[in-house]
Amino acid sequence: MKSLILYFQFFTRIPIPIGVDKPMERMKSGIKLFTFFGLLVGLIEAIAFFLASQLVSFNIAWLIVLFVDVLLTGGFHLDAVADMADGLFSARKKERMLEIMKDSRMGSNGVLILIFYYLTCVIPFMEVSSDLTLKTGIFLVIAMNVVGKMGISLMFYHMVYSGSNPQGLGTTFVGVKTVDIIIAQIVGLAILYAMFGYHGLIVYGFVFLFILLYRHMVYKKIDGLNGDTLGSAAPLSQMIFMLFVSMVI
C-alpha cells in the first residue's frame, strides 16, 4: 500500500497527503505492484471515457481521455520520451547525449516523437471506433495504462544506470528483483487476457519484442539507462500496442 501511495504521489498529480518512510526503497520493492498501479490509473481515465462517451462520440471521448491523462500525470512520461529522442538521436557522443536529455528545452526530435505519439494513439483508434462497443473502448483506455507500466518494468531487468546524476531517480531502480518484474508482467498479462483474450497476449508480444530492441539500442548508445530512457518505455509501449491492437479487436 505504501508503494502504491508513492507511485500516485510521484507519477500523478493526485494529492495524497500521507508521508511514507524509506521512499526510495519502497519505490523499488513495490515494482511487483507497478502494473496494478497502471490499472488503477486506467480505471480513473476509463471513468472519464465513460462519462464523455455519454455526451459525445467515441472519437471525441478518446481525445478527451488523452487530455485527461496529461492533466492526471502532468505528461510525466511524455516529457521523458521527448528528452530521450532529443538526446539519443542527436548523433553526439554519450556524454553530450546525457547533457541534452538534462536540458529542459525541447528540440526537433522531441517535438516529432510527440507528434508521432499522438498520431499513433489517435489514428488507429479512429480506424476502428465505428465498430467498437463502449466496453471495448473502456478496455483500451485501461490497457494503455497497463501496457505502459509493463513496458517500463521490463527495462528494470539487470538495469545498469548511466545517467549523469548519481542521485537521479533512475538510480532508485537499480537492483530491482527479477521476481518482482515477472510478477508485474504476469499481472499485466492477466489483465490483458481478461479484457481481450489471447489477442491481447499476442499484441503484447509485439510490445515485448519492441522494448527489448529499444533497451538494446539505449545500452549501445549510452551504456545503460537513465530516468528519461526508462520513462520513455511507457509511451513507446503504448504506441506499439495501439498500432497492433487495432488489427485484432
GIQUI-V507992 format. One record per residue. RES is the residue in one small letter. PHI is phi as a letter, one per 30 degrees, with the letter a starting at -180 (999 if undefined). OMEGA is omega in degrees with one decimal (none if undefined). NEAR is the number of other C-alpha atoms within 8 Angstrom. Layout:
RES&PHI&OMEGA&NEAR ; RES&PHI&OMEGA&NEAR
This chain:
m&999&179.9&4 ; k&d&177.1&7 ; s&d&178.7&12 ; l&d&177.2&11 ; i&e&178.8&11 ; l&d&-179.8&12 ; y&d&178.4&11 ; f&d&-179.9&12 ; q&d&-173.6&11 ; f&d&-172.3&7 ; f&c&177.6&8 ; t&b&177.4&10 ; r&c&178.0&11 ; i&d&-177.4&7 ; p&d&175.3&5 ; i&b&-173.8&7 ; p&d&179.5&4 ; i&b&177.5&5 ; g&d&179.9&4 ; v&b&179.9&8 ; d&d&179.6&4 ; k&h&-173.3&6 ; p&e&-177.7&9 ; m&d&178.9&7 ; e&d&-178.5&8 ; r&d&174.6&11 ; m&d&-178.3&13 ; k&d&-175.7&10 ; s&d&-178.0&11 ; g&d&-177.0&11 ; i&e&177.0&13 ; k&e&179.9&11 ; l&c&-172.9&10 ; f&d&178.3&13 ; t&d&176.2&16 ; f&d&174.5&11 ; f&d&176.2&11 ; g&e&177.1&14 ; l&d&-179.1&12 ; l&d&176.9&8 ; v&d&178.5&10 ; g&d&178.2&14 ; l&d&177.2&10 ; i&d&-179.7&8 ; e&d&177.7&13 ; a&d&176.1&13 ; i&d&178.3&8 ; a&d&179.1&11 ; f&d&-179.9&15 ; f&d&-178.2&11 ; l&d&-179.2&8 ; a&d&-177.5&11 ; s&d&176.4&12 ; q&d&-175.9&7 ; l&c&-175.7&6 ; v&b&179.9&8 ; s&d&177.5&8 ; f&e&-178.9&9 ; n&d&179.0&9 ; i&d&177.8&10 ; a&d&178.7&13 ; w&d&177.2&10 ; l&d&178.1&9 ; i&d&179.3&11 ; v&d&177.3&13 ; l&d&176.9&8 ; f&d&178.5&8 ; v&d&179.0&10 ; d&d&178.0&11 ; v&d&178.1&9 ; l&d&-175.5&9 ; l&d&-174.4&9 ; t&c&-176.1&10 ; g&i&-178.2&9 ; g&i&-172.9&9 ; f&e&-177.2&9 ; h&d&177.0&11 ; l&d&175.0&10 ; d&d&-179.6&8 ; a&d&-176.9&14 ; v&d&176.3&18 ; a&d&178.0&14 ; d&d&178.9&15 ; m&e&-178.4&13 ; a&d&178.4&12 ; d&d&-176.5&15 ; g&d&-172.9&13 ; l&d&-178.1&11 ; f&c&178.6&8 ; s&d&-179.1&8 ; a&h&177.7&5 ; r&c&176.7&8 ; k&d&-174.5&6 ; k&e&-175.5&8 ; e&d&-179.7&8 ; r&d&176.1&9 ; m&e&-179.7&13 ; l&d&177.6&12 ; e&d&-180.0&10 ; i&d&-180.0&10 ; m&d&178.4&12 ; k&d&-178.4&7 ; d&d&-178.2&8 ; s&d&179.0&5 ; r&d&-178.7&4 ; m&c&179.1&10 ; g&c&-176.5&7 ; s&d&179.1&7 ; n&d&177.5&10 ; g&d&178.1&14 ; v&d&-177.3&10 ; l&d&-177.1&8 ; i&d&176.0&11 ; l&d&175.9&11 ; i&d&180.0&8 ; f&d&177.6&8 ; y&d&-177.7&11 ; y&d&175.5&8 ; l&d&-178.9&8 ; t&d&177.3&11 ; c&d&-171.5&12 ; v&d&-172.8&10 ; i&d&177.9&8 ; p&e&178.3&11 ; f&d&-178.9&11 ; m&d&178.1&9 ; e&d&-174.4&8 ; v&c&-171.8&9 ; s&d&-178.4&9 ; s&d&-179.6&6 ; d&c&-175.9&5 ; l&d&166.7&8 ; t&c&177.7&6 ; l&e&-179.4&8 ; k&d&-179.5&6 ; t&d&176.2&9 ; g&d&176.7&11 ; i&d&178.1&11 ; f&e&179.7&10 ; l&d&177.5&8 ; v&d&179.6&14 ; i&d&-176.3&15 ; a&d&179.1&11 ; m&e&179.7&11 ; n&d&179.9&13 ; v&d&-178.0&14 ; v&d&178.1&16 ; g&e&-179.9&15 ; k&d&175.8&12 ; m&d&179.2&14 ; g&d&178.9&14 ; i&d&-176.6&13 ; s&d&176.7&13 ; l&d&-177.1&10 ; m&d&-176.9&11 ; f&d&-175.2&12 ; y&d&179.7&10 ; h&h&-174.1&8 ; m&d&172.2&12 ; v&c&-179.1&8 ; y&d&-178.0&10 ; s&b&-179.6&9 ; g&d&-180.0&12 ; s&d&-179.6&7 ; n&c&-178.1&5 ; p&d&177.5&6 ; q&c&-177.0&5 ; g&d&-178.3&10 ; l&e&-177.9&8 ; g&e&-179.7&12 ; t&d&-179.2&10 ; t&e&-171.3&10 ; f&c&172.7&11 ; v&d&178.9&11 ; g&j&174.3&7 ; v&e&-177.7&14 ; k&d&-179.7&8 ; t&e&-178.7&8 ; v&d&178.3&6 ; d&d&177.0&12 ; i&d&179.5&15 ; i&d&178.6&9 ; i&d&178.9&9 ; a&d&179.1&16 ; q&d&-179.0&12 ; i&d&177.5&8 ; v&e&179.5&10 ; g&d&179.1&13 ; l&d&178.4&10 ; a&d&179.1&8 ; i&d&179.9&8 ; l&d&179.6&12 ; y&d&-179.8&12 ; a&d&-177.4&7 ; m&d&-171.4&9 ; f&b&-177.0&9 ; g&i&-176.8&9 ; y&d&176.4&7 ; h&d&178.8&11 ; g&d&178.9&13 ; l&d&178.8&11 ; i&d&179.9&8 ; v&d&179.5&11 ; y&d&175.5&10 ; g&e&177.0&8 ; f&d&176.8&11 ; v&d&-179.3&12 ; f&e&-179.1&9 ; l&d&-180.0&8 ; f&d&-178.9&10 ; i&d&176.1&13 ; l&d&178.3&8 ; l&d&177.8&8 ; y&d&179.5&8 ; r&e&178.7&9 ; h&d&179.4&8 ; m&d&-178.5&8 ; v&d&179.5&13 ; y&d&-180.0&10 ; k&d&-176.6&8 ; k&d&-174.2&8 ; i&b&173.2&12 ; d&i&178.6&9 ; g&l&-177.1&12 ; l&b&170.1&15 ; n&b&-175.8&13 ; g&d&-178.3&11 ; d&d&179.8&12 ; t&d&174.6&12 ; l&d&-177.7&12 ; g&d&-179.9&13 ; s&d&-177.5&14 ; a&d&-179.3&14 ; a&d&179.2&14 ; p&d&177.5&13 ; l&d&176.6&11 ; s&d&179.9&14 ; q&d&177.9&13 ; m&d&-179.6&11 ; i&d&178.9&11 ; f&e&-178.1&14 ; m&d&178.6&12 ; l&d&-174.3&11 ; f&c&-177.5&10 ; v&d&179.8&11 ; s&d&179.7&11 ; m&d&-171.9&6 ; v&b&-177.0&6 ; i&d&none&6
